[in-house]
Amino acid sequence: MKAYLIAVDGSEVDASREAAMRLFNEDKLLWLDLFDPDDETLTQLSGFLGIHPLATEDAQHFGQRPKIEDYDDFTQIVAYGVHSTTEPLVEVHCFYSQHYLVTVRKGDCAAFAAVRETVTRHGGKHPNRLMLLHRLLGELTDGFFPVLSEFDDQIDEIQDSILAKPTDQQLADLFTMKRWLIMVRKVITPQRDMIASLVSGVTELPGMTREIERYFRDLYDHLIRISDLVDSYRDLLTGSLDSYLSTVSNRLNQVTKQLTIIATIFLPLSFLTGFFGQNFGWMVQRLTSLGVFLGLGIGTEIAAVTGLLLLFRRRGWL
């Protein structure tokens, strides 16, 4: 298990249970970040911090929906971040009170390193735990923008390749991208509603002021933009899938038309060769000269093929 323990003066402390308890008792615990902790560690943590067993149970069983739960002594927030389009979303459980901020996660993304660097660089100038919570949620949210921008480029590339030559791999990539986008949409919408409940006053956080509330309103605006982007990309993927199916259907129609033209050209040839291939004595005795062979045997077949090709070209089939 990885753990990061930061005091209110911005210094990073050895993340042991004894150090965390000491900072908590001295009211100097700013942020404790736990990466993939075991159940025993979470139980010990909830014991000296006073975290409710229901909140601890949520942190032990990931896969929760983004939400905010108000307990007597602390507030539990479940939020999501992203690392890349090829990896699962990063689920983060935040336990916030005026005396500590604890985060529990199993995945990693750039948001945590960025926040730790900011806190340790500014030192004691950044002791506000609520602003630290906002910065963490903001970094998790803003991390979606570059990933979605890369996702947009992938959509453009796959659309161009579909128009050039549709393949089965492109269809598989489209379904993979659509599943990932649906997964993002499932967490962004409730995460947006969660922040909306904060800025509207439905849910209150200890230490919230009008100045800090402005920062959370800005975070809510970012989530709205991400939600709009997700909806736009979902429409683009649906359009790409329709383009794939239309392109494949058009190519199938082209092949069918070509095969039909070939079969139509050979139809009179089969008739003529079958007609002159009849073993009637009258035909064998009278159609004997070279001129008759060239005129009737070869000439009629050439005339039939030429007439059909001219007819197809006139109708725009060739």
Buried (B, 14 or more C-beta within 10 A) or exposed (E): EEBBBBBBBBBEBEBEEEBBBBBBEEEBBBBBBBBBBEEEBBBBBBEEBBBBEEBBEBBBEBEBEBBBBEBEEBBBBBBBBBBEBEEEBBBBBBBBBBBBBBBBBBBBBBBBEBBBEBBBEEEEEBBBBBBBBBBBBBBBBBBBBEBBEEBBEEBEEBBEBBEEEBEEEBBEBBEEBBEBBEBBBBBBBBBBBBBBBBBEEEBEBBBBEEEBBEBBBEBBEBBBBBBEBBBEBBEBBEEBBEBBEEBBEEEEEEEEEEEEBEEEBBEBBEEBEEEBEEEEEEEEEEEEEEEEEEEBBEEBBEEBBEEBBEEBEEEEEE
